[in-house]
Amino acid sequence: MKRRKDPAMTNRGSLSRRDFVKQAGVLAGGAVFVPAVLTKNQFSVAAAVNSEPLPRRVLGRTGEQITIFTLGTAPCGNSRSVEEIAAVVNAAIDAGINSIDTAPAYVRAEEGVGLVMKNRRKEVFLATKVPADTVQQGERSLSRSLRLLQTDYVDLLYYHSVGNRKVEGALDPEGVFTWLVKQKKAGKCRFVGISGHNLPGRFAQFLNTGEVDVLLAAVNYVDRHTYNFEEDVLPIAREKQVGIIAMKVLGGADPAKGSYGNPNSVGRLVSDKPERIEAAIRYALSLPGVASVNLGINSVEQLHQDLAYFRNPQPLSEQELAQLLEEGRALAAKWGEHFGPAKERGQS
């Protein structure tokens, strides 16, 4: 696929200092980030400052202002009890997070989130996903999700994992994506999204329909060298005023340290260097158009630790960005296509 060049990109893998400052400063309806360096000595202090509200950004054309920290429920959904999941969700809302992401594949996640939604539904922007290749599969999935979530609608419904779907025919009048768009008109969701980790070349056909409100994409400074959603997909989303949420900012679960079913699992990026988490979050939030980082949480304790990274995130300097991308290039060679193929068969 021919790469789209974006004015915000000064070259492959680099953003101008001006764009980083702009993204980390005042965004449309968003908050101003006050510079603060989270050193090891200051981390515990920053983590304790829970009275300071989490910054929010506008999620593209939805007009919704969501917190820059979206609670991801895959880790706790795969490793915790329903009650423990509910405790994580309640703690997140109490801490000021208003964006919650879940999915049928996260084992007990939707049920745990549902325990909270029956009382706190109006406090959050709720997203779930449809991992379906047919309308029949989609109908069963959505019906079950709404039942478990104890609500009659979600704010955002994703056509999930585009790189792993049978996309042929999805846009046909009787296709699964067309069906999903109809759910918006039927009141089952307020907005329609697409999500994915690989095969970025598949995304333009959906974004160009004008029906996609939100993009959830795998974004980190390692996989930029492999999948490169940053240059191949995010510019199209921005052109269409599609809201962008970054996921897999830590590279996904490290298989050497356990899958999401293991409560001690960690992201690939931080498995050997925990200090990378701050840089990974700052990188994602500095990308133009990114409204929020979807970060998976295992426990209430982990939630409280990670909140510190979102209170006052700083833009990356040009030197920091260059160093990250150089490190990312070396790691990408080791990780390979760990989310699946980067290109379709036969595509150069």
C-alpha positions as CSV (number, residue, x, y, z in Angstrom):
1,M,0.0,0.0,0.0
2,K,1.3,3.4,-0.8
3,R,2.2,5.3,2.3
4,R,0.3,8.5,3.0
5,K,2.6,11.3,4.1
6,D,1.2,13.5,6.9
7,P,2.3,17.1,7.4
8,A,2.6,16.3,11.1
9,M,5.4,13.8,10.3
10,T,8.7,15.5,9.6
11,N,10.1,12.1,8.5
12,R,9.3,8.4,9.0
13,G,9.2,7.9,12.8
14,S,9.4,11.5,13.9
15,L,7.1,14.3,15.0
16,S,8.1,17.9,15.1
17,R,8.7,19.5,18.5
18,R,5.9,21.9,17.7
19,D,3.4,19.1,17.2
20,F,4.3,17.4,20.4
21,V,3.9,20.6,22.4
22,K,0.6,21.3,20.7
23,Q,-0.7,17.8,21.3
24,A,0.4,17.9,25.0
25,G,-1.0,21.4,25.5
26,V,-4.4,22.8,24.8
27,L,-6.6,20.5,22.6
28,A,-10.1,21.2,21.4
29,G,-11.9,21.3,24.7
30,G,-9.1,19.5,26.4
31,A,-7.0,20.2,29.4
32,V,-3.6,21.9,29.8
33,F,-0.8,19.6,31.0
34,V,1.4,21.2,33.6
35,P,5.0,19.9,33.1
36,A,6.1,17.6,35.9
37,V,9.0,15.1,35.8
38,L,8.0,11.8,37.4
39,T,11.2,10.7,38.9
40,K,11.4,7.6,41.0
41,N,11.5,9.7,44.1
42,Q,8.5,11.7,43.0
43,F,6.4,8.8,41.8
44,S,4.8,7.9,45.1
45,V,3.9,11.5,45.7
46,A,2.4,11.8,42.2
47,A,0.4,8.6,42.7
48,A,-1.1,10.0,45.9
49,V,-2.4,13.2,44.2
50,N,-5.8,11.9,43.4
51,S,-7.6,15.2,43.9
52,E,-6.2,16.6,40.7
53,P,-8.6,15.8,37.8
54,L,-7.5,13.6,35.0
55,P,-7.0,15.6,31.7
56,R,-9.7,15.0,29.0
57,R,-9.6,15.3,25.3
58,V,-12.3,15.4,22.7
59,L,-12.8,12.1,20.9
60,G,-12.9,13.3,17.3
61,R,-16.2,14.0,15.7
62,T,-18.1,12.3,18.6
63,G,-17.7,15.5,20.5
64,E,-17.3,13.4,23.7
65,Q,-14.7,14.5,26.2
66,I,-13.0,11.4,27.6
67,T,-10.1,11.0,30.0
68,I,-6.7,10.4,28.5
69,F,-6.7,7.2,30.5
70,T,-9.2,4.6,29.2
71,L,-9.6,1.6,31.5
72,G,-8.8,-1.5,29.6
73,T,-10.4,-4.6,31.1
74,A,-8.6,-7.5,29.3
75,P,-6.1,-8.3,32.0
76,C,-8.5,-8.3,35.0
77,G,-11.2,-9.9,32.9
78,N,-8.9,-12.8,32.1
79,S,-7.4,-13.2,35.6
80,R,-9.8,-11.9,38.2
81,S,-13.2,-12.8,39.7
82,V,-16.3,-10.9,38.7
83,E,-16.3,-9.1,42.0
84,E,-12.6,-8.2,41.7
85,I,-13.2,-6.8,38.2
86,A,-16.1,-4.7,39.6
87,A,-13.8,-3.4,42.3
88,V,-11.3,-2.2,39.6
89,V,-14.0,-0.5,37.6
90,N,-15.4,1.2,40.7
91,A,-12.0,2.4,41.7
92,A,-11.3,3.7,38.2
93,I,-14.6,5.8,38.2
94,D,-13.8,7.0,41.7
95,A,-10.4,8.2,40.4
96,G,-12.0,10.2,37.7
97,I,-11.7,7.8,34.7
98,N,-14.8,8.1,32.5
99,S,-13.8,5.9,29.6
100,I,-14.1,2.1,30.0
101,D,-13.3,-0.5,27.3
102,T,-14.3,-4.2,27.4
103,A,-15.1,-7.0,25.0
104,P,-16.7,-10.5,24.9
105,A,-13.2,-12.1,24.6
106,Y,-12.1,-10.9,28.0
107,V,-13.7,-13.8,29.8
108,R,-15.4,-12.3,32.9
109,A,-14.8,-8.6,32.0
110,E,-18.3,-7.7,30.7
111,E,-20.0,-9.4,33.6
112,G,-17.7,-7.6,36.1
113,V,-18.3,-4.2,34.4
114,G,-22.0,-4.9,34.3
115,L,-22.1,-5.2,38.1
116,V,-21.0,-1.6,38.2
117,M,-23.0,-0.3,35.2
118,K,-26.3,-1.2,36.8
119,N,-25.7,1.7,39.2
120,R,-23.1,3.9,37.5
121,R,-23.9,3.7,33.8
122,K,-24.4,7.5,33.3
123,E,-20.9,8.2,34.7
124,V,-18.9,6.5,31.9
125,F,-18.3,6.4,28.2
126,L,-18.7,2.6,27.7
127,A,-17.2,0.6,24.8
128,T,-17.4,-3.0,23.8
129,K,-16.7,-5.0,20.7
130,V,-18.2,-7.3,18.1
131,P,-15.7,-10.0,17.0
132,A,-17.9,-11.3,14.2
133,D,-17.7,-12.3,10.5
134,T,-21.4,-12.7,10.0
135,V,-24.5,-10.8,11.0
136,Q,-25.7,-13.8,12.9
137,Q,-22.5,-13.9,15.0
138,G,-22.8,-10.2,15.5
139,E,-26.3,-10.3,16.8
140,R,-25.5,-13.1,19.2
141,S,-22.4,-11.2,20.4
142,L,-24.1,-7.9,20.9
143,S,-27.1,-9.4,22.6
144,R,-24.9,-11.2,25.1
145,S,-22.8,-8.1,25.7
146,L,-25.7,-5.9,26.5
147,R,-27.1,-8.5,28.9
148,L,-23.8,-9.0,30.8
149,L,-23.2,-5.2,30.9
150,Q,-26.7,-4.7,32.3
151,T,-27.5,-1.9,29.9
152,D,-29.6,-1.5,26.8
153,Y,-26.9,0.4,24.8
154,V,-23.2,1.1,24.7
155,D,-21.6,4.4,23.8
156,L,-19.1,2.8,21.4
157,L,-19.4,-0.4,19.5
158,Y,-16.3,-1.7,17.6
159,Y,-16.0,-3.9,14.6
160,H,-13.2,-5.7,16.3
161,S,-9.8,-6.8,15.1
162,V,-10.1,-5.8,11.5
163,G,-6.8,-7.6,10.7
164,N,-8.3,-10.9,11.9
165,R,-11.7,-10.6,10.3
166,K,-13.1,-11.9,7.1
167,V,-13.5,-8.4,5.7
168,E,-14.6,-9.5,2.2
169,G,-18.3,-8.7,2.0
170,A,-18.3,-6.8,5.4
171,L,-19.3,-3.6,3.6
172,D,-22.0,-5.2,1.5
173,P,-25.7,-4.3,2.2
174,E,-26.0,-7.5,4.2
175,G,-22.5,-7.5,5.6
176,V,-21.5,-7.4,9.2
177,F,-20.1,-3.9,9.2
178,T,-23.2,-2.6,7.5
179,W,-25.2,-4.4,10.2
180,L,-23.1,-2.8,12.9
181,V,-23.8,0.7,11.5
182,K,-27.5,-0.1,11.7
183,Q,-27.2,-0.7,15.4
184,K,-26.4,2.9,15.9
185,K,-29.7,3.8,14.2
186,A,-31.4,1.2,16.3
187,G,-30.1,2.8,19.5
188,K,-27.9,-0.1,20.6
189,C,-24.8,2.1,20.4
190,R,-24.2,5.8,20.0
191,F,-21.0,5.5,18.0
192,V,-19.4,3.0,15.7
193,G,-15.7,2.1,15.8
194,I,-13.1,-0.2,14.2
195,S,-10.2,-1.7,16.0
196,G,-7.1,-3.6,15.0
197,H,-3.5,-4.7,15.7
198,N,-2.2,-5.7,12.3
199,L,-2.8,-5.5,8.5
200,P,-3.1,-1.7,8.5
201,G,-3.8,-1.8,4.8
202,R,-7.4,-3.0,5.5
203,F,-8.5,0.0,7.5
204,A,-8.8,2.7,4.8
205,Q,-11.8,1.0,3.2
206,F,-13.8,1.3,6.4
207,L,-12.6,4.8,7.3
208,N,-13.5,6.0,3.9
209,T,-17.2,5.0,4.3
210,G,-17.7,8.0,6.6
211,E,-19.4,5.7,9.1
212,V,-16.5,5.2,11.5
213,D,-16.6,7.5,14.5
214,V,-13.6,6.0,16.5
215,L,-10.4,4.1,15.6
216,L,-8.8,1.9,18.3
217,A,-5.3,0.9,17.0
218,A,-2.1,-0.7,18.3
219,V,0.3,2.1,18.8
220,N,3.8,2.0,20.4
221,Y,7.3,3.1,19.5
222,V,8.3,-0.5,18.7
223,D,5.5,-1.6,16.5
224,R,5.7,1.7,14.6
225,H,8.6,0.0,12.8
226,T,6.5,-3.1,12.0
227,Y,2.8,-2.2,11.6
228,N,3.1,1.6,11.4
229,F,-0.5,2.6,12.1
230,E,1.0,6.0,12.8
231,E,1.7,6.8,9.2
232,D,-0.5,4.4,7.3
233,V,-3.8,4.7,9.2
234,L,-3.9,7.6,11.7
235,P,-3.6,10.3,9.0
236,I,-6.7,9.0,7.3
237,A,-8.6,8.9,10.6
238,R,-7.6,12.5,11.3
239,E,-8.7,13.6,7.8
240,K,-12.1,12.1,8.5
241,Q,-12.2,13.6,12.0
242,V,-12.4,10.1,13.5
243,G,-11.5,9.9,17.2
244,I,-8.4,7.9,18.0
245,I,-7.7,5.8,21.0
246,A,-4.3,4.1,21.3
247,M,-4.0,0.5,22.6
248,K,-1.1,-1.9,23.1
249,V,1.1,1.0,24.1
250,L,3.2,-1.4,26.1
251,G,3.4,-3.9,23.3
252,G,0.8,-6.4,24.5
253,A,1.4,-9.2,27.0
254,D,4.9,-10.6,27.1
255,P,4.5,-14.3,26.3
256,A,7.6,-15.0,28.4
257,K,6.0,-13.6,31.5
258,G,2.5,-15.0,31.0
259,S,-0.6,-14.2,29.0
260,Y,-3.5,-12.0,30.2
261,G,-4.8,-15.0,32.1
262,N,-1.8,-14.6,34.5
263,P,-2.4,-11.8,37.0
264,N,1.4,-11.2,37.0
265,S,1.6,-10.7,33.2
266,V,3.3,-7.5,32.0
267,G,3.6,-5.7,28.7
268,R,6.5,-6.6,26.4
269,L,8.0,-3.1,26.7
270,V,8.2,-3.1,30.5
271,S,8.9,-6.8,31.2
272,D,12.6,-6.0,31.7
273,K,12.5,-2.2,32.0
274,P,9.6,-1.0,34.1
275,E,10.7,2.6,33.6
276,R,9.6,2.4,29.9
277,I,5.9,2.7,30.8
278,E,6.1,6.5,31.2
279,A,7.8,6.9,27.9
280,A,5.3,4.6,26.1
281,I,2.4,6.6,27.4
282,R,3.9,9.9,26.6
283,Y,4.7,8.7,23.1
284,A,1.1,7.6,22.4
285,L,-0.4,10.8,23.9
286,S,1.9,13.0,21.8
287,L,0.6,11.6,18.5
288,P,-1.7,14.1,16.8
289,G,-5.3,13.1,17.1
290,V,-4.9,10.6,19.9
291,A,-7.5,11.3,22.6
292,S,-6.8,8.5,25.1
293,V,-4.6,5.6,25.9
294,N,-6.4,2.3,26.5
295,L,-4.3,0.7,29.3
296,G,-5.1,-2.8,30.6
297,I,-5.3,-3.1,34.3
298,N,-4.9,-6.2,36.5
299,S,-5.9,-4.9,40.0
300,V,-6.9,-1.8,42.0
301,E,-3.3,-1.5,43.2
302,Q,-2.0,-1.4,39.6
303,L,-4.6,1.1,38.7
304,H,-3.5,3.5,41.5
305,Q,0.1,3.2,40.4
306,D,-0.6,3.8,36.7
307,L,-2.8,6.9,37.4
308,A,0.3,8.9,38.2
309,Y,1.5,8.7,34.6
310,F,-1.7,10.4,33.4
311,R,-1.9,13.3,35.8
312,N,0.6,15.6,34.0
313,P,2.1,13.8,31.0
314,Q,4.8,15.8,29.3
315,P,5.5,16.0,25.6
316,L,8.6,14.2,24.4
317,S,11.5,16.3,23.3
318,E,13.0,15.6,19.9
319,Q,16.0,14.0,21.5
320,E,13.8,11.7,23.6
321,L,11.7,10.7,20.6
322,A,14.8,9.9,18.5
323,Q,16.1,7.7,21.3
324,L,12.8,5.9,21.7
325,L,12.5,5.2,18.0
326,E,16.1,4.0,17.8
327,E,15.4,1.6,20.8
328,G,12.1,0.7,19.2
329,R,13.8,-0.3,15.9
330,A,16.1,-2.7,17.7
331,L,13.2,-4.2,19.7
332,A,11.0,-4.5,16.6
333,A,13.6,-6.8,15.0
334,K,13.3,-9.1,18.0
335,W,9.5,-9.0,18.3
336,G,8.7,-9.5,14.7
337,E,5.1,-9.6,13.5
338,H,3.8,-10.6,17.0
339,F,0.3,-9.3,16.4
340,G,0.0,-11.2,13.1
341,P,1.0,-10.3,9.5
342,A,1.8,-6.6,8.7
343,K,0.8,-7.1,5.1
344,E,-1.6,-9.2,3.0
345,R,-0.1,-12.2,1.2
346,G,1.5,-11.1,-2.0
347,Q,1.6,-7.5,-0.9
348,S,5.0,-5.9,-1.2
